[in-house]
Amino acid sequence: MPTANKEALDFLLSRRSRPAKTLGLPIPNRDQVERILTAAARTPDHGKLEPWRFIVMGKDKLTSLIPLVDERGAALGHDAEKTQKGKNQFMDGQLAIAVIEVQKPSDKIPAIEQTYSAGAVCLALLNAALASGWGANWLSGWPSHDRGFVEHGLGLSDTERVAGIIYLGTESATPPDRPRPDLEKIVTWL
């Protein structure tokens, strides 16, 4: 019989993201962020390709992206409400880590598996931050998927895209738990 890690399983069974708009100061310091990133980087990466990288953004960088969201929202013809929603996460955030999917040529590892690995890194980063005691939330939003925004604001190449942006900080309000999936509806036993 395997030995269970009860604390880890209890954490996973009760983990809860915290809304990014409720995350404030203090934020993790560089050493704490590096520890969280080290945990996230242990994600399975299918052939050791490491098809992802991280961009750590403090308040100054997040604030500097707000005018670009306005510019890109206008260029894309978004209404004021959609543009504002795109700006809010950058306005409210104190610290964010963008997980960048980096597609790498491989005869053995399909592109879709590299995408899955990038998504897994997002969840690992989120869980590592939560397990470290910080509030954390995984967001994307339309700016994250707009080539003009990610190329000019984050310096991404045409072979890169944002898998997610994980916001970290100190939780200012505990949200109520949300309904969880009904296993009877989503599990098939064969």
C-alpha positions, 0 to 999 in steps of 0.5 A: 500500500502506498504512503499517502501525503495527507497534507498535500491531498487535503490541500488539493481537495480544499484549494481555492483560487482568490479573486485577483481584485482582492489580492493586495500587499504584501506580495512575495519577495524575490526569493519566495517567487523563485521558490514558487517558480521552482515548484512550477517548473517541475511540471511534466514537460513531455520530452524535456522540451520546457515549452514555456517560460515565465515573465515576472511583472511587478506593479510598475510593469503592470501599470505600464501596460494599461495604456497599451490595453486602451490602444489595443482595445480601440484598434480592435473596436472593443467597447468601453466596457470590454476595454475596461475589463481588460485594464482592470487586472493590470490596474488591480494587480501588485505582482503577476507572473505570465506563463508563456507557451514557447512552441519548440520544434519536435518530431516526437512531441506534438504541439498540443502536448506542449500546450498542455504542458504550459497549462499544467505549469499555470496550475502548478504555479497557482497551487505552489503560490497557494500552498506557500500561503499567498492568494493567487488567481489565474487569469487571461482576458482578451489582452493576453490573446491579442498579438499586438498586446503580447508582442509590444507589451510583453515582447513575445515572439510569433512562436510564443503565446500567453498560457495564463497570468497568475496574480499573487498577493495577500488575500484581503477577503475570503470568497465563499466556496463555489459549487464543485463538479458532480462526479456522477456527471463527469466520470465514466467507469469502464 
